[in-house]
Amino acid sequence: MANQLHTLVDAFRNLAPDSGDVVLATIIGTQGSTYRKSGARMLIARDGEWQGLLSGGCFESDLLERSRSVFASGQAQTIHYDMRSPGDLVWGLGLGCNGSVTILLQLLKAQENFFPLDALADAAEKDRRGVLITVTESAEEPLPAGRSLFLSEHDAENDHFPWPGELIEAARQALADDKPCSETRLVEGSKVSVFYDPIRPLPRLLIVGAGVDAVPLLNCAKGLGWRVTLVDHRPAYIKPERFRSAERLMYCLPQHLADNLPLDRYDALVLMTHSFEHDARYLKAIADCRIPFIGLLGPQARKHRLLDSLGDKAARIAGRVFGPVGLDIGAETPEEIALSIMAGILAAQGGRRGGQLAAQGAASDV
């Protein structure tokens, strides 16, 4: 869910108590090929403005219409779009996907600080993992459809909650499995359907080297919802006006890097000082960290030279070093290179090799 959590956090920051209630639309189930998967969300305001996207624009207009009844009644509503019909005869919307999507619409009240959106924003700010539990259908009066509970990783270790124990236990399992799921259980003899959505902290990128080409990389990463820290050994390069969207800018010599930053909190690091000597010194400084992705600019020969400079420490880090960093998309401009780098990071995170999706489809048809 981190891939869209930043959109919701930004939306929450722009809401005020006098903004009025909003409707949260959440995909709680999919089958077949769909634009977005379970856990994707969008916010709908009473005036019809929305933030986020659940399809390629296929059924957002219909969701706006349906949200009106949620604003009016305050009752959550579950909607099912089946786009597997060859001619979209049911909806007549010309939808281009070939799957089905189930979406929950729930009212978030301004007087309740837009819960559970506030809990998600707080988790993102504090780097807390957790799971959002939401009742989607229920005949149990104390647990109506649309009721939510955010269970942080720390809270999951406790046993005292005002919710049925079997739902809490299922939430713990969803948190451990780290993937969204839905299930229906009997609670006090009544059927209750629940959607469990594990929430991860926003991913963090550390860029070492604040040259001109760091600007498009920062912008690309921020657009994807990453928190970005920039570090450089040259004080004159750390200019806030150039890196306004960075979470943190820091002047730091290589030998002090591990003392000044919690390196293990970063999901990826890109070394781009454009100096072999300083890249080697920074690489030595991070050799004992657990950052899963370390990207290097330049050819493979340069990567091997940098690893050789680590001596015995190279074995600790070699499997996590990607050089040249990025996917081969023929990138030439700084913006294209930034896109290539972020695509490579995302591919590594997802255990993918990259390549055209069309080629994968052709292979599966053989």
FIZA-737636 format. One record per residue (C-alpha): residue in one letter; x, y, z. Coordinates in steps of 0.2 Angstrom, whole numbers, plus 5000, padded with zeros to 4 digits. Layout:
# residues N
aXYZ ...
END
This chain:
# residues 366
m500050005000 a501550125001 n501450154983 q499950264986 l500050305004 h500950475000 t499450534990 l498350505005 v499550585017 d499650745006 a497750745004 f497550735023 r498750875026 n497650985015 l496050945024 a495451055038 p493951035050 d492951145040 s493351055024 g491750945026 d491650755026 v492450655012 v492150485005 l493550355005 a493550234990 t494550074993 i494849924981 i494449774993 g494549644980 t495049604962 q494949464949 g495849454933 s496749604925 t496449764933 y497249944933 r497449944952 k497449804965 s496749784982 g497249924994 a497250064981 r496250214987 m495550384981 l494650524991 i493050604985 a492450774991 r490650824992 d490950944977 g491550804966 e493350834967 w494450684969 q496250634973 g496950464968 l496450344954 l495750174955 s495650144936 g496250224920 g494750344922 c493550194918 f492350204933 e492850364943 s491350454936 d490150324942 l490950314959 l490650504960 e488850474957 r488750334970 s489650434983 r488250554984 s487150424993 v488550385005 f488650575009 a486750585011 s486550425022 g488250405030 q488150225026 a489550125018 q489250055002 t490049904992 i490149914973 h490649784961 y491249814943 d491349664932 m492349714916 r492549534909 s491049554897 p491749564879 g490749714875 d490549794893 l488649764890 v488249774908 w489049944912 g489150024894 l490650114900 g491850054887 l493049984900 g494749924894 c495249804907 n494749624908 g494449594926 s493249634941 v493449754955 t492549774971 i492649944980 l492050004997 l491450184999 q491550245017 l491150415024 l492550495034 k491950635045 a492850795048 q492250805066 e493250635068 n494750705060 f494450595045 f494850435053 p495550315048 l496450435036 d497250525051 a497950355057 l498750315041 a499550485040 d500150465057 a500850295053 a501750365038 e502450515048 k503150405061 d503750255050 r502550135058 r502049975050 g500249915054 v498649845047 l497049935043 i495549835047 t493849885039 v492149805040 t491449795023 e489849695026 s489049655042 a487449605051 e488249635068 e487649795075 p489149845085 l490249815069 p489349905055 a490049915037 g491250055036 r491950035054 s493850035054 l495250005066 f497150035063 l498249915072 s500049965073 e501449835073 h501749875092 d499849865096 a499749695088 e500749625102 n499349675115 d497849575119 h496549715124 f495549785110 p493649825109 w493549715093 p493249525093 g494849425096 e494649325080 l494749485070 i496249545079 e497149375076 a496749385058 a497449555057 r499049495065 q499149365052 a498849485038 l500249595045 a501449455045 d500949405027 d501149585022 k499749575009 p497949635008 c496549505010 s494749495014 e493749365024 t492049325031 r491849265049 l490449225061 v490549355075 e489249325089 g488249215077 s488249355063 k489249355047 v490549495046 s491549525031 v493249615034 f494649695023 y496349685030 d497649805023 p499449795029 i500249975029 r502049995026 p503050155030 l503450265015 p505050205006 r506650305009 l507950344996 l509750415001 i510550504987 v512450534990 g513050674979 a512050834976 g512550874959 v511450944945 d510850764940 a510250734958 v508850854955 p507850754943 l508150594953 l507450684968 n505950744958 c505650564951 a505750484968 k504550614976 g503350584962 l503350404967 g503050434985 w504750414992 r505550515006 v507250575000 t508850625009 l510250705000 v512050705007 d513650785000 h515350815006 r515350994997 p514451125008 a514151234993 y513151094984 i511851084999 k510651214993 p508851214999 e508251314985 r508851174973 f508051024983 r506451094990 s505550934991 a506950835000 e506550775017 r508250815023 l509850895016 m511550865025 y513350905023 c514250755028 l516050685025 p516050495021 q516850445037 h515450525047 l513950455037 a513550305048 d513550415064 n512450545057 l511050445048 p510050285053 l510650195037 d509650045040 r508050145038 y508350175020 d507650065006 a508850114993 l510450224990 v511150294975 l513050354974 m513250494962 t514650604968 h515450584951 s517150554960 f517850384961 e518850424977 h517250494986 d516150354980 a517450234987 r517450315003 y515550325005 l515450144999 k516650095013 a515550195026 i514050095021 a514749925020 d514149875037 c512349935034 r510849835028 i510149945014 p509549815001 f509849924986 i511450014982 g511550094965 l513150154957 l513350264941 g514550214928 p515050044919 q515249874927 a517149894927 r516950044939 k515849944950 h517149804951 r518549934955 l517450014969 l517049844977 d518949794976 s519349954985 l518349875000 g519449725002 d518749595013 k517149705016 a516649684998 a515849515001 r514649595014 i513949715001 a514249644983 g512549564981 r511649724985 v512649834973 f511949874956 g513049954944 p512750024931 v511150074941 g509450074932 l508549984918 d509049994900 i507850104892 g509050204881 a509150344894 e510150494889 t509550654897 p509650674916 e507750654918 e507750494908 i509250424918 a508250474934 l506750374927 s507950224923 i508650224940 m506950224949 a506250094938 g507749984942 i507550014961 l505649964959 a506049814949 a507249754962 q506049784976 g504749684966 g505849544961 r505649584943 r506949594929 g506049734919 g505649724900 q504149754890 l502449684897 a501949654879 a503449534877 q502849444893 g501149424886 a501749354870 a502849224879 s501349174889 d500349144873 v501549024866 
END
